[in-house]
Amino acid sequence: MSYIPKSMRIFDESMENFNRNRFRLEGQGPINGVKSGSVITMSLPTNALIHLPSLRMFADVSTTSVGSGADQVYGRLPADFSSLFSRLEVLIGGVAVDSGTPEFNTVCRILKIKESNQMRDNTVTKTTAHGQISDADAVEDEQLCFQDWRGFIRDCATEYMPTEMTSTITLRLTVAPNSVLVPKQVAVPIGTDFTTPGAIANAQQVSFQLDNIYFTCDSVVPPASYNALLRERLQMEPIKINYKAYYTFDLASITAGASTNRFSLSSGSIDCVSAVYRDQSYSTTGIKGSVLVGAQNTDSFVANYFRFRSYNPAVGAKSMRYNAKINNIQHPQFEANSLEGLVDLAYNADKLRSWWGNLITSRASFEDGLFQAGILLNCPSDMGVALKSGVNSSGMASVMAFQASGQVIPPAGADQADTGAINCLVLAETTQSLVVELGKMAVVEY
């Protein structure tokens, strides 16, 4: 058979009777004065074909200031609207499709570091979702948009979800603790220790809240043939829809230079595992932010909550090493160093073309704020999440361990952000399936 390249093909196709419209959706419960620990709930329209990437949440986000004079401290927002949510749950007819991974904001941050790029960060994210931290002596009051959903809503094998074949789809967002904020003492740059005991105390009291919360999404009317094909397939067999699911595993109070985070996970496809390390103070409100040394054309600061460090004794040192064990098989077959972790950021995100980049512009910013050690386990393809190709541990709980050595942990008090103990969070990226049957029956195939 002779081959005709795409650039030489001639097309003349049409899709008749296609209609699209946008709807405003109100959440269930309070839409004003929503603070840390509150839960925001909304449901998608039923009996509709929803374009999942169109789902957005809008809100007015404001912070507080505490104190006066030299002791005054302002609450500054962290980078990205997603940082303000600690948990996302997606339920279909009461079935947990996304069961609410703890540290949802940390998951978003890890994925952004490797998947985003400077062009998007300086345009879409910066202008709509507070993509970068500002070093200003003022509280913040901004209208923001949250559209970078992770999990079922964004990382799904189909962009169009026919809710007529499912029960009600409900989303529940839990607002993050105030420790995600960056406290800013008046006339003291971010990254500098607070200069007075009063400022240290005031920093622990800054807070934020959300007001005027609402959602929007697009609903489409497809050609009649689409609905006919959907019903015909449902009568023949269940429909499976693949999507990404994320699981986190914590190891707290690490005080030695070597550590092992052990965990188990049963999944049909474990695609990637990544580890980040941060000081144990990350969950404490009132800890100063840090400067990302050498960062250019991207965020120059990082909140203590999201300050991921390699804990190398010096930038570029080969002391810190890591690997993972899955059922006693090492990945990789040697101990990788921090430079290999930096190189793998692009590789693990399937950014193999010369024009694709990420948010790392210096080794110093990577090792002292944006570090992550990732290990790819699947085969990326143009099918995306529709293809399961990772480690299959279905029917058994794979015994896993993420190991690090050669880390130098600063003693308590070396910096206002240092406690002498660190935390390791391992993120496991998996692909699982939503199985939809006749009668709006839905189950999750892990």
Secondary structure as the mmCIF struct_conf table of DSSP 4:
data_model
#
loop_
_struct_conf.conf_type_id
_struct_conf.id
_struct_conf.beg_label_comp_id
_struct_conf.beg_label_asym_id
_struct_conf.beg_label_seq_id
_struct_conf.end_label_comp_id
_struct_conf.end_label_asym_id
_struct_conf.end_label_seq_id
HELX_RH_3T_P HELX_RH_3T_P1 LYS A 6 MET A 8
TURN_TY1_P TURN_TY1_P1 GLU A 16 ASN A 17
STRN STRN1 ASN A 19 LEU A 25
STRN STRN2 GLN A 28 GLN A 28
BEND BEND1 GLY A 29 GLY A 29
BEND BEND2 ASN A 32 GLY A 33
STRN STRN3 VAL A 34 VAL A 34
TURN_TY1_P TURN_TY1_P2 SER A 36 GLY A 37
STRN STRN4 VAL A 39 SER A 43
HELX_LH_PP_P HELX_LH_PP_P1 LEU A 44 PRO A 45
BEND BEND3 THR A 46 ALA A 48
STRN STRN5 LEU A 49 THR A 63
STRN STRN6 SER A 65 VAL A 66
HELX_RH_3T_P HELX_RH_3T_P2 GLY A 69 ASP A 71
STRN STRN7 VAL A 73 ARG A 76
HELX_LH_PP_P HELX_LH_PP_P2 LEU A 77 PRO A 78
BEND BEND4 ALA A 79 ASP A 80
HELX_RH_3T_P HELX_RH_3T_P3 PHE A 81 LEU A 84
STRN STRN8 PHE A 85 ILE A 92
TURN_TY1_P TURN_TY1_P3 GLY A 93 GLY A 94
STRN STRN9 VAL A 95 SER A 99
BEND BEND5 PRO A 102 PRO A 102
HELX_RH_AL_P HELX_RH_AL_P1 PHE A 104 GLU A 115
HELX_RH_AL_P HELX_RH_AL_P2 GLN A 118 ARG A 120
HELX_RH_PI_P HELX_RH_PI_P1 ASP A 121 THR A 125
HELX_RH_AL_P HELX_RH_AL_P3 LYS A 126 THR A 128
BEND BEND6 ALA A 129 ALA A 129
BEND BEND7 GLN A 132 GLN A 132
BEND BEND8 ASP A 137 ALA A 138
STRN STRN10 ASP A 141 PHE A 146
BEND BEND9 GLY A 151 GLY A 151
TURN_TY1_P TURN_TY1_P4 PHE A 152 ARG A 154
BEND BEND10 ASP A 155 ASP A 155
STRN STRN11 CYS A 156 CYS A 156
BEND BEND11 ALA A 157 ALA A 157
BEND BEND12 GLU A 159 GLU A 159
STRN STRN12 TYR A 160 PRO A 162
HELX_RH_3T_P HELX_RH_3T_P4 THR A 163 MET A 165
BEND BEND13 THR A 166 SER A 167
STRN STRN13 ILE A 169 VAL A 175
HELX_LH_PP_P HELX_LH_PP_P3 ALA A 176 PRO A 177
HELX_RH_3T_P HELX_RH_3T_P5 ASN A 178 VAL A 180
BEND BEND14 LEU A 181 LEU A 181
STRN STRN14 VAL A 182 GLN A 185
TURN_TY1_P TURN_TY1_P5 VAL A 186 ALA A 187
BEND BEND15 VAL A 188 VAL A 188
TURN_TY1_P TURN_TY1_P6 ILE A 190 GLY A 191
BEND BEND16 THR A 192 THR A 192
HELX_LH_PP_P HELX_LH_PP_P4 ASP A 193 PHE A 194
BEND BEND17 THR A 195 THR A 196
HELX_RH_AL_P HELX_RH_AL_P4 PRO A 197 ALA A 203
TURN_TY1_P TURN_TY1_P7 GLN A 204 GLN A 205
STRN STRN15 PHE A 208 VAL A 221
HELX_RH_AL_P HELX_RH_AL_P5 ALA A 224 MET A 236
BEND BEND18 GLU A 237 GLU A 237
STRN STRN16 ILE A 239 ILE A 254
BEND BEND19 ALA A 256 GLY A 257
STRN STRN17 SER A 259 LEU A 265
BEND BEND20 GLY A 268 GLY A 268
STRN STRN18 ILE A 270 ASP A 279
HELX_RH_3T_P HELX_RH_3T_P6 GLN A 280 SER A 283
BEND BEND21 THR A 284 THR A 284
TURN_TY1_P TURN_TY1_P8 THR A 285 GLY A 286
STRN STRN19 SER A 290 VAL A 291
TURN_TY1_P TURN_TY1_P9 VAL A 293 GLY A 294
BEND BEND22 ASN A 297 THR A 298
STRN STRN20 PHE A 301 VAL A 302
HELX_RH_3T_P HELX_RH_3T_P7 ASN A 304 PHE A 306
STRN STRN21 PHE A 308 ARG A 309
BEND BEND23 PRO A 313 ALA A 314
TURN_TY1_P TURN_TY1_P10 VAL A 315 GLY A 316
BEND BEND24 LYS A 318 LYS A 318
STRN STRN22 ARG A 321 ILE A 326
TURN_TY1_P TURN_TY1_P11 ASN A 327 ASN A 328
STRN STRN23 ILE A 329 ASN A 337
HELX_RH_AL_P HELX_RH_AL_P6 SER A 338 ASN A 348
TURN_TY1_P TURN_TY1_P12 ALA A 349 ASP A 350
BEND BEND25 ARG A 353 ARG A 353
TURN_TY1_P TURN_TY1_P13 SER A 354 TRP A 355
BEND BEND26 LEU A 359 LEU A 359
HELX_RH_AL_P HELX_RH_AL_P7 ARG A 363 GLU A 367
STRN STRN24 ASP A 368 GLY A 369
STRN STRN25 LEU A 370 LEU A 370
STRN STRN26 ALA A 373 LEU A 376
BEND BEND27 ASN A 378 ASN A 378
TURN_TY1_P TURN_TY1_P14 ASP A 382 MET A 383
HELX_RH_3T_P HELX_RH_3T_P8 GLY A 384 ALA A 386
BEND BEND28 LEU A 387 LEU A 387
BEND BEND29 GLY A 390 GLY A 390
STRN STRN27 VAL A 391 VAL A 391
TURN_TY1_P TURN_TY1_P15 SER A 394 GLY A 395
BEND BEND30 MET A 396 MET A 396
STRN STRN28 SER A 398 SER A 405
BEND BEND31 GLY A 406 GLY A 406
HELX_LH_PP_P HELX_LH_PP_P5 ILE A 409 PRO A 411
TURN_TY1_P TURN_TY1_P16 ALA A 412 GLY A 413
BEND BEND32 ALA A 414 ASP A 415
TURN_TY1_P TURN_TY1_P17 GLN A 416 ALA A 417
BEND BEND33 GLY A 420 GLY A 420
STRN STRN29 ILE A 422 GLU A 437
TURN_TY1_P TURN_TY1_P18 LEU A 438 LYS A 440
STRN STRN30 MET A 441 GLU A 445
#
